[in-house]
Every structure is written in C-alpha cells, then in structure tokens.
Amino acid sequence: MQSFELTILGCSSATPTSKRNPTAQLLNIAERFFLIDCGEATQIQLRKFKLKFQRINHIFISHLHGDHYLGLVGLLASMHLLGRTTELHLYCPEELKEIIDIQHKHSQSYLSYKIVYHFHKYINEDILFEDDKVIVKAIVLNHRVPCCGFVFIEKPLMANILPETIKKYDIPTEKIFDIKKGADFKLADGKIIPNSDLVLNKHKTRSYAYCSDTCYDETLIPFIKNVDLLYHEATFMNEKEERAKETFHSTTSQAATIAKKAEVRQLMIGHYSARYKDLKPLLAEAKAVFDNTILAIEGVCTRVDNVI
C-alpha cells in the first residue's frame, strides 16, 4: 500500500504561542511531498520532525494572510543554501510572486533553482496538479481575502491478480495489466469473468481536503463530499460565534456540521485561536456534532488507510 499521510507542522491561527506555530502541513502521497501553507517557523518544524526540505517539490499557499505564508521566503533561502537545483512548483495567489521578488531584489538574492508559479484562478475544482498518482483540485473558500482550499485525490491503484486465476482461465500475459487496472476477462467461448473474481487486495482511492481560513459556508460541501480526511479550521469555540462571523472564521461546531453534511470519513480541526491553552474543550464541542473528529497537533502524523 502506497503512503498517504499528513504531518502537522503548525496549527495556530493569527499569532503563534509558546506551544503552537502558525499553519503548515506536509502531505505525503506515494512519496510525493506537498507542503500546504507555510507560516512562520515552518522550516524549523521540518527540522524538528526530521522531514527533508529537498523532497518538497510542490508548495500550496492558500491565501496572503501572514500566518499562512510568512515562513516561505526563509524556506526558499534555506533550500538554496542547501544546494537545491531542482525546480520548485508554487501554487499561490498571483501577488505572492511580487512579495518574493521584492525580498530577493533588496537582499540581492539569486536562487540556485527555478520557481515555477501556478497562480490561483479561484475556480472550484480547477486542476492545480496531476500526475500518474495524484490529482489536486482547488476549492474556493469564503474568507476576508481571496482564499483557496485544496483537495488531494489518490488515483486508483492497480489490484493484485490471483495467481491461480491466470492458470485457471489461461490468461495471456498481455491481458494481465488491464485486469490489474480493473478490466474483466473474456474467455474464448465469449463468457465474461468479472474483475472481482480475478483480483485480490482491491483498494479504494483516498482523499484529503484542506479548508484553511473560511467562515461557515455550505457551498463547500459538494467539493469535499465523502473525502476520507477533512481539515477544517475551527478558530473559535461556539461562544465566540459572532466573533467568528466578523472575522470570516469558523467555530468548532460549524466545522463539525460541514463534516457531517459532507459525510466525510474523519474530521481534523485546527487553526486554533491563541486564547485557547487547553484544546480538549474544542475537541469535545466538535465531537458532539461529528464524533470522528481529531485535533491537529504539531508533529503528529495521521495515516489514511485504503482497504475496502
């Protein structure tokens, strides 16, 4: 089974605390490493949790509030100083290029590698990245500034063909690949042997949706429906619902309600206000609405399984 795991690097909201850093996550799908947002101290967290900078080839920045990107310029510089030559793909608001360029201009910095920019179009389900293992789509979030979420979807894995069926049905070598991909097999007499009778260890594809900063917005639901793991910000507890509305953020119960209506498999809440020292009450409020809820905790790696 190929890897599908999420490591939390930062889970605080606007300001860091002595125990929590601003938003950043590292998602590993089939040894493709995607950095999702890059708040302050992201590169320190990567060091702390022994995650290699140079394995990151794709960085996704949701929006231009500092707690989601202020760690980026430092990370880019460290990649350069460590001898990076491989190009880096950056999926971000168009204005971020100007910010990075002016930093490099006035520090007279010249990177040893190329940054390939992919600017957000703010279109739901816009395909941002795709290869033979993964597809990444955009979600338009409802925040104070233009903001994108992301859905990462694993492409179907090939199943293992049962060795005894090859002999039983005299399956030629050139048909095996198609069967592993899901094809049925047609016998010489025209009888169809269904794929389910030919393979074992069939896996479902896995998915992860990242909803960074957003107010409660049910228009998200069609685009995150049935995902295996949903990260949804929960900046405030329920008593601060009005504050959440004013700042275009969500409460614990609002995040859980979205998860419940979208029928996701598991919810992870994060982006906690610095006012909360103890996170257990936030978890309790969310679980009261959607029981399969977990907390985003820095350094914790969450694995998504794919066995049907």
CORDAMO-V450577 format. One record per residue. N is the residue number from 1. PHI is phi in whole degrees, -180 to 180 (none if undefined). BURIAL is b if it has 24 or more other C-alpha atoms within 12 Angstrom, else e. D_FIRST is the distance of its C-alpha to the first C-alpha in Angstrom with 2 decimals. Layout:
N_PHI_BURIAL_D_FIRST, N_PHI_BURIAL_D_FIRST
This chain:
1_none_b_0.00, 2_-76_b_3.78, 3_-68_b_6.58, 4_-155_b_8.95, 5_-146_b_11.87, 6_-116_b_15.63, 7_-111_b_18.31, 8_-86_b_21.86, 9_-103_b_24.52, 10_-154_b_27.45, 11_-138_b_28.33, 12_-86_b_32.13, 13_-92_b_34.17, 14_-53_b_37.21, 15_-123_b_38.16, 16_-74_b_36.29, 17_-121_e_37.26, 18_-68_e_37.50, 19_-119_e_34.10, 20_-135_b_32.28, 21_-107_b_31.81, 22_-64_b_31.75, 23_-60_b_28.70, 24_-167_b_25.77, 25_-142_b_21.99, 26_-122_b_19.17, 27_-110_b_16.00, 28_-111_b_13.00, 29_-122_b_10.81, 30_54_b_8.99, 31_64_e_11.75, 32_-97_b_14.39, 33_-106_b_16.59, 34_-111_b_18.84, 35_-88_b_21.85, 36_-114_b_23.22, 37_62_b_26.93, 38_-153_b_28.68, 39_-68_b_31.36, 40_-53_b_33.58, 41_74_b_32.11, 42_-58_b_28.66, 43_-68_b_28.91, 44_-67_b_30.18, 45_-66_b_27.23, 46_-60_b_24.83, 47_-64_e_26.88, 48_-58_e_27.05, 49_-97_e_23.32, 50_59_e_22.80, 51_-108_b_20.95, 52_-80_b_22.07, 53_-55_b_24.26, 54_-74_b_23.86, 55_-83_b_20.14, 56_-87_b_21.23, 57_-114_b_22.29, 58_-138_b_22.53, 59_-122_b_24.60, 60_-112_b_25.33, 61_-110_b_28.65, 62_-75_b_29.47, 63_-166_b_33.24, 64_-102_b_36.12, 65_-91_b_36.86, 66_-55_b_36.91, 67_-71_b_34.47, 68_-116_b_31.74, 69_-146_b_32.69, 70_-68_b_35.29, 71_-87_b_32.89, 72_-71_b_32.03, 73_-60_b_35.09, 74_-65_b_34.68, 75_-64_b_31.03, 76_-60_b_32.04, 77_-65_b_34.84, 78_-65_b_32.72, 79_-59_b_30.31, 80_-64_b_33.50, 81_-66_e_34.97, 82_-86_e_31.87, 83_90_e_32.38, 84_-63_b_29.92, 85_-125_e_30.64, 86_-71_e_27.56, 87_-64_e_28.36, 88_-118_b_27.14, 89_-98_b_26.57, 90_-121_b_28.19, 91_-105_b_27.97, 92_-164_b_30.98, 93_-63_b_34.44, 94_-59_b_36.84, 95_-66_e_39.14, 96_-65_b_36.68, 97_-61_b_37.48, 98_-62_e_41.11, 99_-63_e_40.30, 100_-67_b_38.31, 101_-61_e_40.95, 102_-70_e_43.82, 103_-62_e_42.18, 104_-70_e_41.78, 105_-61_e_45.26, 106_-81_e_47.13, 107_-100_e_45.28, 108_51_e_45.68, 109_-101_e_41.99, 110_-132_e_40.44, 111_-69_b_36.69, 112_-84_e_35.47, 113_-139_e_32.76, 114_-95_e_32.86, 115_-96_b_31.81, 116_-102_e_30.85, 117_-90_b_31.79, 118_-129_b_30.42, 119_-85_b_32.79, 120_-63_b_32.06, 121_-99_e_33.79, 122_56_b_33.44, 123_-124_e_32.41, 124_-60_b_29.92, 125_68_b_26.81, 126_-62_b_27.96, 127_-80_b_25.08, 128_-92_b_24.91, 129_-152_b_22.03, 130_-158_e_19.93, 131_-140_e_17.99, 132_-77_e_15.58, 133_-115_b_12.56, 134_-140_b_14.51, 135_-130_b_17.87, 136_-121_b_20.05, 137_-120_b_23.12, 138_-89_b_26.17, 139_-126_b_27.73, 140_-86_b_31.44, 141_-99_b_32.23, 142_-106_b_35.68, 143_-132_b_36.89, 144_-69_e_40.16, 145_-124_e_39.09, 146_-53_b_36.86, 147_-147_b_33.28, 148_-117_b_29.88, 149_-102_b_26.70, 150_-141_b_23.35, 151_-119_b_20.55, 152_-105_b_17.17, 153_-124_b_15.24, 154_-74_b_11.89, 155_-78_b_12.76, 156_-56_e_11.64, 157_-89_b_8.75, 158_-75_b_10.36, 159_-80_b_10.34, 160_-91_b_11.26, 161_-82_b_15.04, 162_-70_e_16.94, 163_-57_e_19.06, 164_-68_e_22.06, 165_-73_e_22.23, 166_-60_b_22.69, 167_-73_e_25.73, 168_-61_e_26.92, 169_-104_b_27.16, 170_53_e_27.83, 171_-78_b_25.15, 172_-71_e_25.98, 173_-55_e_23.55, 174_-69_e_24.08, 175_-94_e_22.84, 176_-63_b_19.45, 177_-60_e_17.80, 178_-64_e_19.34, 179_-64_b_18.25, 180_-61_b_14.54, 181_-84_e_15.28, 182_123_b_17.02, 183_-75_e_20.51, 184_-78_b_22.74, 185_-126_b_24.79, 186_-101_e_28.59, 187_-76_e_30.62, 188_-61_e_33.95, 189_-86_e_35.90, 190_94_e_34.17, 191_-67_e_32.11, 192_-99_e_28.71, 193_-96_e_25.74, 194_-65_e_23.31, 195_-56_b_19.70, 196_-62_e_18.74, 197_-89_b_20.69, 198_-110_b_18.99, 199_-124_b_15.22, 200_-136_e_12.92, 201_56_e_9.54, 202_-76_b_10.36, 203_-117_b_8.62, 204_-86_e_10.93, 205_-75_b_11.04, 206_-110_b_11.43, 207_-147_b_14.63, 208_-137_b_16.75, 209_-114_b_20.54, 210_-116_b_22.84, 211_-113_b_26.47, 212_-73_b_28.39, 213_-101_b_32.16, 214_-162_b_33.48, 215_-79_b_36.02, 216_-63_b_35.35, 217_-150_b_34.78, 218_-73_b_33.69, 219_-68_e_33.46, 220_-70_b_29.96, 221_-55_b_28.71, 222_-60_e_28.12, 223_-91_b_25.91, 224_-121_b_23.61, 225_-55_b_23.74, 226_66_b_20.84, 227_-65_b_18.53, 228_-72_b_15.96, 229_-136_b_17.51, 230_-115_b_21.04, 231_-98_b_22.88, 232_-133_b_26.56, 233_-58_b_29.41, 234_-142_b_31.72, 235_-65_b_34.47, 236_-126_b_37.03, 237_-79_b_37.69, 238_-61_b_39.46, 239_-65_e_42.93, 240_-104_e_42.44, 241_-61_e_41.68, 242_-65_e_44.67, 243_-64_e_43.64, 244_-60_b_40.18, 245_-63_b_41.88, 246_-61_e_44.23, 247_-101_b_41.51, 248_60_b_39.02, 249_-121_b_36.50, 250_-123_b_35.01, 251_-97_b_35.52, 252_-59_b_33.09, 253_-69_b_34.07, 254_-67_b_33.96, 255_-61_b_30.34, 256_-67_b_29.53, 257_-65_b_31.59, 258_-60_b_29.66, 259_-61_b_26.37, 260_-66_b_28.04, 261_-70_b_29.55, 262_-85_b_26.39, 263_55_b_24.59, 264_-78_b_21.62, 265_-79_b_19.12, 266_-148_b_19.87, 267_-113_b_22.54, 268_-119_b_22.90, 269_-102_b_26.49, 270_-166_b_27.89, 271_63_b_30.67, 272_-72_b_33.03, 273_-61_b_36.74, 274_-65_b_38.14, 275_-67_e_40.58, 276_-97_b_37.99, 277_-82_e_37.76, 278_-102_e_36.08, 279_-92_b_33.05, 280_-59_e_33.06, 281_-64_e_35.57, 282_-65_b_33.47, 283_-63_b_30.49, 284_-63_e_32.93, 285_-63_b_34.35, 286_-66_b_31.03, 287_-66_b_29.84, 288_-65_e_33.17, 289_-101_b_32.13, 290_-137_b_28.33, 291_-64_e_27.22, 292_-83_b_23.50, 293_-117_b_24.46, 294_-129_b_23.55, 295_-93_b_25.34, 296_-76_b_24.29, 297_-125_b_25.07, 298_-61_b_25.17, 299_91_b_22.77, 300_-83_e_20.46, 301_-105_b_16.76, 302_-103_b_15.32, 303_-101_e_11.60, 304_-106_b_10.76, 305_-87_b_8.57, 306_-137_b_8.05, 307_-81_e_9.05, 308_-69_e_12.45
